[in-house]
Amino acid sequence: MLALRLTRAARPAVHLRRLLVAAAAAGTGFLLLSALGYAMVHPTHSTAALLRLSWCAIPLAATVYLAIAVARTDPGTRPRPGLSALGLGPARLMAIAALNTALACTLGSLLALLVFLHLRGDLTGMPFDGAAKDFLAANRSLPVPAALTLLAVLPVLASTAVAVTLRPRDLPGPAGRARVYGRFGAYDTKAGRETFGAYGRFGARLFTSRSRPTPPSTADRAAEPAQAQAPAQAAAADTPAGEGAPQAPAGEPPLPAPADVPELIGVAKSPTGLPWGIAVLAAGLAVESYAGATEATPRTSLPGGLAVGPVGVLAGWTLTALGLILAAPGLTHLCGRLLQTARPGALRLLAGRVLMAEATRIGRPLGVVCAVASAAFAALTLYDDGGTLAFGPLTALGGAVVAGCTLATLLTAAVEARQSRADTTEALLRLGAPATVLRSAAALRSGALLALFAPLTLLVADLAALPLAP
């Protein structure tokens, strides 16, 4: 009952994100049922039916990706100290998140089934003058077990992915390593074994190897007074007469200096996927160029045995998208570093530090959006130039599902990043930072990412569409 109340008493924004998952599941379920209808209408074209079903894997993966992002930002499934005493520990909250995801995807699948049956004419007659009967198998009986099996794929995959992503992990030790069992069943983080009688010696475990203070040498003790007086003399020389550092009220800790404000935001080390992403991106463009150049001879094969033509183009597009996804976190980190160059002020320094800290969380969904946008731009370019691409209602529906899921995932990741730095935002506001500065920093981050990734997306799209241009 408490879990049901936690789920039902969520804010409207949380319910809106769950409805987005249900809508994406409805679109994906309708595409799966349409592939089943095509297989029923054309029983002899098994290869074409299998190809249509395999293309549904792209919106299926996009929907699962959105479901994971929504589950991670759900405040009802976030571990809290008081909920463990009520029996809602990390494992139970993970199960609740997986159950919510399964319910949202099941609701979308049922909606897709109702729309599919309505278009077939099984509920209220044939709508749209029978325009959809060619690919929905309106004149044949629907195999219920096959339809239910296809509709059950998405809820199972999404809930399993959410459970794996939100699974409880061991609490890390002080050095970032997982806890292990030491002697006599005690928790410890040290890798080395202790000698016999270590527990019996008084004060043996008072300090660990990492926290034991190192006694200063004689030269260090002699240099301490001079080092302590140098900052004070420099501050006294730089401070004008009648002015001083801000003093905290009596009984409260001292206020940090303005230069220490950016230190409130911890910056992780630079992502390591940028070189690999650039290499995979270049390989994808090369494979696609080779496949497009030999399109007139479809029997020719690549050195690895891969046939050129549509398969080679598809492999090139896949490698290109993977390269963008791998390189996006590193590019986001680089964008944050560039914002802090050339004597930055407080605004650019704050925006750059946030981008560097959130490079992995924001970069991956941003790379997915760039990959989808480049593929869509290349497809539209080929369609406008009179290429061989043909768009129908199902193609438009699949493109809408993929584009909507990627954009919603990016916005959800932005919400998750905002939730993760809520303490830092509150600390900055307590220190007197105006709210306009925070909004300006957010606008500066968005503008910097747009200025970097928009030309990159257009360039990759042009290079991807160039080998296939008529």
N, C-alpha and C positions, 0 to 999 in steps of 0.2 A: 504493500500500500504506500509506503514511503517512497519507493522508487517510482511508482505511478505519479505521485504528487510532484516529485522532482522533475519528471518529464513534462507534466501538464502545466506546471506553474512557471514555465520558461517565458522569457521576454518575446515580444513579437518578432524581433530580428532573428531569434533562434528558430521560431516556427517558420519564418520565411525561408531560411536556408534549408530546412527540412522539406518544404514544399518544392524548392528548386530541385532537390534530389528526386522527389517523386515525379516531377515533370520530366526530368531527364530519363528516369526509368521508364516512363510511359512512351517517350519517343523511341528509346532503344527496344522496348518490347514490341512496339508496332513494326519496327524494321525486321525483327526476328520472325514475327508472324507473316510479314510480307514475303520473306524468303521461303517460308514454308508454303505459302500460297503459290509462289512461282514454281516450286518443285512439284506441286500437285497439278498445275496446269500443263507443265512440260515434263512429264515423267521420263522421257527419253534423253533430255538434256541434263544429265546428272552433273557434268562438269560445270556448266553455267550456273546451276543451282548451288553447287558447292562454293563457287566463286562469290555468288551473292551472299551466301551465309558467312563466308570468311571476311567479307568487307564489313560485316556487322561487328567484328572484333574491335574496330577503331572507336565507334561510339560506346561500345561496352566498356572499353578501358577508360575512356573519358568520364563515363558515369561513375565507375568505381573510384577513380581519382578524386572526383568531386565529393563522393560520399566519405572518403577518408579525411579530406580537408574539413568538411562540415563536422564530422565526429570529433576532430581534434580541437575545434573551437567551441564545442558545446560546454557551457559552464556547469550544466547539471552533472556531467560525468568527470569533473575535475576533482582529484582527491583532496579531501579536507581532513584536518585532525579530528573534528568532532564526529564525522560520519563513520569512522572505523569502530567507535564504541557502539554504534547502532547496527553493526553488521554490514556496512557498506564500505568495505575496503577497496583497494585498487582492483582486485579481481572481480568483485561484484559490480563496480562501476564500469569496468571494461565489458562485462556481460550486458549491462544496461545499454551502453553505447552500441554494441553489436545488435541488440534487439531493436533499438530505435532505427538503426539503418535498415534492418530487415523489414520492419513495418513500413517505412517510407518507400522502399523499393517494391514491396508487395502491393502497396496501394497504387503505385504507378503502373505496375504490370497488369493489375485488374482493370485500370482505366484504359490501357492499351487494348486489352481483350474486348472490352465493351465497344470501343470505337471500331475495332476490326470487325466484330459481329454486326455492328450497325451498317458499316459500309458494304458488307456482304449481303445485307438484306435479311439477316436471320432474326432481327428484332422487330423492325417496323416497316419492312419493305425496302426495295433497292433505291437508295438516294442518288442524286446527281445523274439521273437517267441511265444508270448502269455504267458510268464511265470507269469505275474502279474494278469491274468484274474480271478484267483480263489478268491482273496480277494478284487478285484475292481469291481466286477459285470459287466464284459465287455459285457455279452450277454443280459443285461437288460437296459432299459431306465433309465437315471438318474433323480430322482425327484429334479427339480431345486429349488423349495421353501425350501425343507429340507436342501439341500446343502448350499444355501445362508444363511439360519438361523444358521447353524453350523459355517459357516465362519464369521458371524457377532458377534458371542459371544466374541471372543478375542478382536476386536477393542472396543467394548462397555465396557468390563470389564477393559481393560488397560486404556482407557481415563478416565473412572470414578475413578479408583484408583489414577491416576495422579492428577485429579482435587481435590480429597479429601486430598491427601497428600500435595499439594501446595496451599491449600485454604488460603486466607489472614486471619490472626489472629489479635486480638486487640493488640495494642502496650502495653507492660508491663510497670508498674510503676517503681519507683526507687527501691522498695523492691521486684520486681519480680511478683507483683500482677497485674491483669488486671485493667484498668481504669474503674471507675464507675462515675455515675453522682452525683455530690454533690448538694449543695443548689443553687438555682437560675440557674440550668442547667449547672453549671461549672464542669469541670473534676476534679476528686480528687481520691486519693488512700487510704484515711483513712476510717476505718470501723465504727468508732464512730461518733455520731451526734454532731454537734456544738450547743452551747447555743445561745439564741437570742442575737443579737447585736454583735456577734463575728466579723462580717465583718466591723462594724463601728468603732471598736477600732483601733487606729493607731498602725501598726506594729504587729498586732495579727497573720498575716499569713506570716510574714517575714521569719520565720524559722518553718519548720515542726518538728514533734516530733522526727524524726530520725536524722535530720540534726542540731537540736538546740544544740549548744555547752554547755557542762556541766562545770560550774565554778569549778576550782580546789580548793581543800581544803588547809588549812594552812600548813599541813605536806607535801603536794605535792609541794607547792610553795617553801618550804624550801629545798626540795630534788632536785629541778630542776637544780641548779648550779652544784651540785656534779655529777648528772647524765650526764650533758653536758660535764664536764671536763674528765670523765673517758674514753670514747671512744677516745678522742683526745690524752690522755696520753698513752693509749695502742697502738695506731697507731704510735705515735712517738717512742715508745720503740721498736716496731717490725720492723720499717723501717730502713734499713741500711743507713749509711752516704752517702750522694751524690745522693740518690735515693728518689723518691717521687711518689705520685699517679699521674696518667695522668691528665693533666690540659686541659680544653677546651679552644678554642680561645676566645678572648674577644667578648662579645656580644652574645655568644651561651650558651645553658644550659650545665651543667657539664656532662662529660661522666660517665656512670655507671661503677661500679667496675666489674671485671670478675666474681665474685661470684653472681652478680645480673643478669647475662645474662639468666640463666634458669628461672628466675621469669617472663621473657617475655611470657612464655608459661603457660597459665592458666590450672590448673589441676582440673577436676571435681571430685566429690566424687565417691567413689568406687561403681560400679554397684551392685545391690542387688539380682541378679538372680542366683548367683553361687550355693547357697545351694539348691534352688528349681531345678536347672538344674541337679545337682548330684542326687537328690532324684528321679526325673522323669527318668533319665538315668538308675538308678538301678531298678526302677519299670519296665521299658521296657525290660531290660535283663531278669528279673525274669519271666515276662509274656511269653517271647519268649522261655525260657528254659522249662517252664511248658507245653507250647503248643507243643514243639518238643518232650518232653518225652512221651506225650500221643497221638502222631500222629497215632499210630496203632489202637486207639479206637476213631474214629471220632465222635461217638455219645455222648461221655462224654462231659459234660459242666462244665465251671468254676462256682464258687460260685455266680457270678453275672449274670449267664445265658448266657454267651458268649461261643459259641461252639469252641472247640479247633480245631487244624489242621491248614490249611492255613489262616483262619481268625485270629486265635490267633497269628500266626507268623507275620501277617501283622500288627496287633495291637502292638505287641512288637517292630517291626521295627519303627513304627510311634512314639511311646513313646521314643525310643532311639534317633531318629533324633530330636525330640522336646527337649529332655534333652541336647543334644549337642548345639543346638541353644541357649537355655537359659543360659547355663554355659559359652559359648564362650566369652561374654564381660567381665565377672569376671575373667576368665583365662587370657585374654589379659591384664587386669589391673594388675593382679598378676605378669605377665611376665615383665611388665614395672617396677614394684616395685622391683623384683629380680635383674633387671639390675643395680639398684642403690645401692645395698648392698655392704658391704665390701670396704669402702673408694673409691667411684667411682671417676673417672676423668671427664673431661669435655665431652668426647665423650659418655661414658656410661650414664652420668647424662642427657645429651640432648636426647639420644635415649629413656631412660626410661621415661622421662617426656612427650615426644610426645606419647608414647604408652599409658600412663595413661590418657592423655587428649583425645585421639582418641579411647578409649577402646570400647565405644558403637558403634561408626560409623564403625569401622573396625571389631569388634568382631562378630556382627550379620552375615554379609556375610561370614566371616571365619567359623563360626559355620555351616552355610548352606553347604559350600564346604566340611567340614569334614563329615557332615551327608551323603552327596551324595557319597563321596569317600568311606566311610565305607560300605555303602550299595552296591556299585559297587564291592568293594573288596570281600565282603561276597558272592555276587552272582557269581562272577568269581571263587571263591574257591569251591563253591558247584558244579559249572559246570565242573570244572577240576576233582573233586573227583567222577564224575559219578552220580551226583544227578539227581533229577527229573526236574530240570530247563532246558528249551529249548529256545534257542535264534534264532530269525528270523530277517529278514530285518527291520520289523516294530519295534521290540524290540531294535535293534541297533540304529534306527533313534530316538526313544524316549530317549534312554540313551544319545545319542550325544546331543540332544536338552537340556536336563536337565543339563548335565555336562558343556556344552558350556555356558548356561545362568548363572549358578552359578559362573563359573570362570570369565566371563565378568562382572558380578555384583561385584565381589570382586575387580577387577581391576578398575571399575568405582568408587567404594567407596574409593579406594586409591587416585584416581584423585580428588574426592571431598574433602578428607582430606588435600591433598596438596593445593587445592584452599583455604581452610579455614584458613590455617596457612601461607598464602603468605605474609601477613604483618609482621609476626614474622621472616620469612626467610629474608625479605628485611632489617629488623632492625638488624639482626645478621650480614648480609653482610656489612651494614653501619658501624657496630662496629669493623669490621676488621676480622670477622671469615672467614677462607678460604673455598672455595667451596668444597675442598676435605673432609673437616670435615663433612659437611652436607651430602655428598654422603656416607661417611663411617658410619655416624649415620643411614642412611636409610638402608644400607646393614646390619648393626648390628641388627636393628629392624626386618628385614626379617629373618635373621638367627635365632634370638631368638624365633620368632613365629614358624618357621619351626621345631626347636628343641623341642618345647613343643607340638605342635599339630600333628606332623607326628607320633610319637609313640602312642599318644592317639588315633588317628584314626585307626592305625593298631590293637591296643588292643581291641577297641570296635568292629572292624570288625571280629576279631578272636572269640570274645565272642558271637557275633551275629550269626556266621556261625557254631559254635560248636554244638548247639543242633540239627541242621538239617543235620549234616554230616552222611553219610551212614555207 
